[in-house]
Amino acid sequence: MMDRFRRYLASTLLCFAVLHPSKADELAFITAQSPLDALLIYDVATMTELTRITGLGIEPTRMVGNADRSRLYLVSRVNASGTQPSEMRVHVVSPWQRRVLRTAVVGEATGRAIGISPNGSRLYVWKLTSASQTFGVAVLDAQTLAEVGFTPLPWSMCAPVARDIAVAPDGRIVASGCGDGLRVIDPVSLAPSTLPLDTDLLNDVLGFTTDGTEVLMRRNGLNASGANTLIAAIDLTTGVRQNVTFALPLGSPSPAGVPVRMVRVRRPADGENDPTVFITYASPTGAASPAIASTSASAITPPDRRLTRLTSLGTPSATILGASLDGRVGVIGNTRFLRRVDLDPGAPNRSRPRETRSR
């Protein structure tokens, strides 16, 4: 199984998993790029592939789900051929039926980012039309994939470098990659505002604070160390920035690598409004064994802004790809393997994952 999985993901680390509880099992849905170009469905208990969904175009990449995971949405592209221009495609997948329900073309192939509104009714994707040199964020109806809105962005400032689209818990849409900073888009009027960024901040949007007032972004650097998490929190209204630090107990592993993904889950022992946040660190070279940092969501809001646990799984560049709705189980992986991780809410140190190797 590992050899086959290595081939599936040999060209990319941009896979994403989401766990979906059904009557009998939990399923992981993972996008795989060239040469397969498919959505792989795994049984999480045994880490074996059950089936795959193909016919998605090429390079299926980012994926989001609605609150109860009854629908998954992912983006892919199709290359230009002859007089036919390239296409960016958005797909609706039913986890229950394990098939694509609907596909829509949204402009030409561009950055394959996707966000979903908190109530699950709207999707947000990049839309590029080179003939008219228009570029921006398209708003799609999540049921029909019909385009219901569009926020234009400056062609020369944003089209060549567009990066992430993420949605804050309060509904604001955050688009990164424009040369002059973040675009923060009002979810009702779709009016964008520009939030300038310090020069040491990269365009990687990791996530948001629980109240949605701040976005967490990666700072420039190749290795976290000491108190330096390489993460900053930026107020979405004022632009005020504060760095997130480490506050680790004695005996913790040394930080390494750079932050690449944030997953927030509410486990049974967590407070009602205080879920657990996991942030994966990955080595730029893939040679080190970076750690998974974690904390309560309240600890990354004022006044603390700290990551309080750091756990090394001894695996180079392992990334948390997703977590179950109850926060008990996670899936980690890279181009070489896929594994189940027990997040173990019953253990004394609830933030410390335990690893189970795949077969």
C-alpha positions in Angstrom: 0.0 0.0 0.0 2.8 2.5 0.8 4.4 2.1 -2.6 1.1 2.8 -4.3 0.5 5.8 -2.1 3.9 7.2 -2.8 3.1 7.2 -6.5 -0.2 8.9 -6.0 1.3 11.9 -4.1 4.8 12.0 -5.6 4.4 15.4 -7.1 2.7 17.3 -4.3 2.2 17.8 -0.6 -1.1 19.6 -1.2 -3.3 16.8 -0.2 -6.2 17.3 2.3 -8.1 14.8 4.3 -11.4 15.1 6.0 -13.0 12.3 8.2 -16.6 11.5 7.7 -18.4 9.3 10.3 -20.9 6.9 8.7 -22.9 4.2 10.2 -20.1 1.7 10.4 -16.8 3.5 9.9 -14.8 6.7 9.5 -13.6 7.6 6.0 -10.6 9.8 4.9 -10.9 11.6 1.6 -7.5 12.6 0.1 -6.8 14.4 -3.1 -4.0 12.7 -5.2 -2.4 14.4 -8.1 -0.4 13.1 -11.1 -0.4 10.4 -12.3 -3.7 9.4 -10.7 -5.6 12.7 -10.4 -8.3 11.3 -8.2 -10.0 11.5 -4.8 -8.9 8.5 -2.7 -11.3 7.2 0.0 -9.7 5.3 2.9 -11.1 3.3 5.8 -9.4 5.1 8.7 -9.6 2.1 11.1 -7.4 -0.1 8.8 -5.8 2.7 6.6 -6.8 0.8 3.5 -8.1 2.2 0.3 -11.8 1.5 -0.3 -12.3 3.2 -3.7 -11.3 6.2 -5.7 -13.2 8.9 -7.7 -11.6 9.8 -11.0 -12.7 12.1 -13.9 -11.9 15.2 -12.0 -9.5 16.8 -14.5 -5.9 17.2 -13.4 -4.3 18.2 -10.1 -7.3 18.1 -7.8 -6.0 20.0 -4.8 -7.8 22.0 -2.1 -11.0 20.6 -0.5 -13.5 21.9 2.0 -16.5 20.4 3.6 -19.8 21.7 5.1 -20.4 21.4 8.8 -21.8 17.9 8.9 -19.5 16.7 6.1 -22.5 15.7 4.0 -20.9 17.5 1.1 -17.2 18.0 0.0 -16.1 20.6 -2.5 -12.8 20.4 -4.3 -11.1 22.3 -7.2 -9.1 20.9 -10.2 -8.1 22.1 -13.6 -8.0 21.1 -17.3 -5.2 22.1 -19.6 -5.8 24.2 -22.8 -6.1 22.1 -26.0 -6.1 23.7 -29.4 -8.6 26.5 -29.4 -10.1 25.3 -26.1 -8.8 27.5 -23.2 -7.8 26.0 -19.9 -10.5 25.5 -17.2 -10.7 25.6 -13.5 -13.3 23.2 -12.2 -15.2 23.0 -8.9 -16.7 19.7 -7.9 -19.4 18.7 -5.4 -18.8 15.2 -3.9 -21.3 13.2 -1.8 -19.3 11.2 0.8 -22.3 9.0 1.4 -22.7 8.0 -2.3 -18.9 8.3 -3.0 -19.4 10.1 -6.3 -19.3 13.5 -7.9 -22.7 15.1 -7.9 -22.0 18.2 -9.9 -19.1 20.0 -11.6 -18.9 23.7 -12.8 -16.3 25.5 -14.8 -15.2 28.8 -13.2 -13.0 30.7 -15.6 -9.5 29.6 -16.6 -7.1 27.5 -14.7 -5.5 29.5 -11.9 -4.7 29.1 -8.2 -6.7 26.2 -6.9 -7.9 27.6 -3.6 -11.4 27.3 -2.1 -13.3 28.5 0.9 -16.7 27.9 2.3 -19.0 30.2 4.3 -19.7 29.3 8.0 -23.3 28.2 7.1 -22.2 26.1 4.2 -24.3 28.0 1.6 -21.5 29.8 -0.3 -18.2 28.8 -1.9 -15.3 31.2 -2.8 -12.8 30.5 -5.5 -10.4 32.4 -7.8 -11.8 33.3 -11.2 -9.5 34.3 -14.1 -10.5 35.5 -17.6 -7.4 36.3 -19.5 -9.1 37.7 -22.6 -10.6 40.6 -20.6 -7.8 40.6 -18.0 -10.3 40.2 -15.2 -9.4 38.4 -12.0 -11.0 38.1 -8.6 -13.0 36.0 -6.1 -16.1 34.3 -7.5 -19.0 33.4 -5.1 -20.8 30.2 -5.9 -24.0 28.7 -4.6 -22.9 25.6 -2.7 -26.0 23.6 -3.9 -26.0 24.5 -7.6 -22.5 25.8 -8.2 -24.1 28.8 -10.0 -22.0 32.0 -9.7 -23.9 34.5 -7.5 -21.3 37.1 -7.0 -17.8 38.3 -8.0 -15.3 40.6 -6.3 -12.8 42.0 -8.9 -9.2 42.4 -7.8 -6.3 44.3 -9.6 -5.0 42.2 -12.5 -1.3 43.1 -12.2 -1.3 43.2 -8.4 -3.1 39.9 -7.7 -3.6 37.7 -10.8 0.1 36.5 -11.1 0.6 35.7 -7.4 -2.8 34.7 -5.9 -2.4 32.3 -3.1 -5.0 31.3 -0.4 -8.8 31.9 0.1 -9.9 31.4 3.6 -13.1 32.2 5.5 -13.1 33.5 9.1 -15.6 32.2 11.6 -17.5 35.5 11.3 -17.9 35.1 7.6 -15.3 37.5 6.2 -13.4 36.2 3.2 -9.6 36.6 3.3 -7.7 36.4 0.0 -3.9 36.4 0.1 -1.2 36.8 -2.5 -1.9 40.4 -3.8 1.3 42.4 -3.9 0.0 45.1 -1.5 -1.4 42.8 1.3 -4.5 40.8 2.2 -7.9 41.5 0.7 -10.6 41.2 3.4 -14.0 40.8 1.7 -17.3 41.6 3.4 -19.5 38.5 3.0 -22.7 40.5 2.4 -21.6 43.5 0.2 -18.6 41.6 -1.3 -16.7 44.9 -0.9 -13.0 44.3 -0.4 -10.6 46.2 1.8 -6.9 46.1 1.7 -4.9 45.1 4.8 -1.2 45.9 4.3 1.2 43.2 5.7 4.7 43.5 7.2 7.4 42.4 4.8 8.4 39.4 6.9 4.9 37.9 6.6 4.3 35.3 3.9 1.0 34.7 2.0 0.3 31.4 3.8 -3.0 31.7 5.7 -2.9 29.1 8.5 -6.3 29.8 10.1 -8.2 32.1 12.4 -8.7 32.8 16.1 -12.0 31.4 17.4 -13.9 34.7 17.4 -12.8 35.4 13.8 -11.2 38.7 14.5 -7.7 37.7 13.7 -6.0 35.7 10.9 -2.9 33.5 11.7 -0.1 33.7 9.1 3.3 32.3 8.6 6.4 34.5 9.2 9.4 34.3 7.0 12.1 31.8 8.2 13.3 28.3 7.7 13.2 26.9 11.2 11.1 27.7 14.3 13.3 27.8 17.4 13.0 28.8 21.1 10.1 31.0 21.5 9.8 31.7 17.8 6.8 29.8 16.3 7.1 31.6 13.0 3.4 32.5 13.4 1.8 35.9 13.7 -1.8 37.0 14.5 -3.1 39.9 12.5 -6.3 41.8 13.4 -8.5 41.7 10.3 -9.9 45.2 11.0 -7.0 47.2 12.3 -4.0 45.3 11.0 -2.4 45.2 14.4 0.0 42.3 14.6 1.2 40.2 17.6 3.5 37.2 17.3 2.6 33.8 18.7 5.2 32.3 21.0 6.0 28.9 22.5 5.4 28.2 26.2 6.5 24.5 26.5 7.0 22.3 29.5 10.4 20.9 30.3 11.4 17.9 28.2 9.5 19.0 25.1 11.2 18.3 21.8 13.0 21.1 20.0 11.0 23.1 17.5 11.9 22.5 13.8 10.7 23.4 10.4 8.0 25.8 9.4 4.2 25.9 10.1 2.2 24.5 7.1 -1.3 23.6 8.3 -3.7 24.3 11.1 -6.5 22.0 12.2 -9.0 23.0 14.9 -11.2 20.3 16.5 -13.5 20.2 19.6 -12.8 17.1 21.5 -15.2 15.7 24.2 -13.1 17.1 27.0 -12.7 20.6 25.5 -14.7 23.6 26.6 -17.7 24.5 24.6 -16.0 27.5 23.1 -12.4 26.4 23.5 -11.5 23.7 20.9 -8.0 22.3 20.5 -5.7 23.7 17.8 -3.1 21.5 16.1 -0.4 23.2 13.9 1.9 21.0 11.8 5.5 21.9 11.3 7.3 20.6 8.2 10.9 20.6 7.1 11.6 22.6 3.9 14.1 19.9 3.0 12.1 16.9 4.2 15.1 15.7 6.1 14.2 16.6 9.6 11.5 15.2 11.9 9.5 18.3 12.8 6.8 18.3 15.4 3.1 18.9 15.8 2.3 21.9 18.0 -1.0 22.2 19.9 -2.8 24.4 22.3 -6.3 25.4 23.4 -7.9 28.0 21.1 -8.1 30.4 24.0 -4.3 30.4 24.3 -3.7 31.9 20.9 -6.0 34.9 21.7 -4.9 37.8 23.9 -3.1 38.0 26.3 -1.2 34.7 26.0 -0.8 33.9 22.3 1.1 30.7 23.0 1.5 27.2 21.7 1.7 25.1 24.8 2.5 21.5 23.5 5.0 20.2 21.0 5.0 16.5 20.0 7.4 14.8 17.7 6.2 11.8 15.8 9.7 11.1 14.5 8.5 11.3 10.9 10.0 13.7 8.3 7.5 16.3 7.2 4.4 14.6 8.5 1.4 16.8 8.1 -2.0 16.6 9.9 -4.3 16.3 6.9 -7.6 16.3 8.8 -9.4 15.2 11.9 -12.7 13.5 12.8 -15.7 15.6 13.8 -15.3 14.6 17.5 -11.6 15.3 17.4 -10.5 11.8 18.6 -8.7 10.7 15.4 -6.5 12.5 13.0 -4.8 11.4 9.7 -1.2 12.5 9.0 0.8 11.9 5.8 3.4 13.1 3.3 4.5 11.8 -0.1 5.6 8.5 1.4 3.0 7.3 3.8 -0.5 7.8 5.3 -1.1 7.1 9.0 -3.8 7.3 11.6 -3.1 9.3 14.8 -5.1 8.9 18.0 -5.5 12.4 19.4 -6.5 10.6 22.7 -8.7 13.0 24.6 -8.7 10.7 27.6 -4.9 10.9 28.2 -3.6 13.1 30.9 -1.8 15.3 28.3 -4.7 15.6 25.9 -2.8 17.6 23.3 -0.3 14.8 22.7 -1.0 12.7 19.7 -0.3 9.0 19.5 0.6 7.4 16.2 -0.6 4.2 14.7 1.3 3.1 11.5 -0.6 2.2 8.4 -0.3 -1.3 7.0 
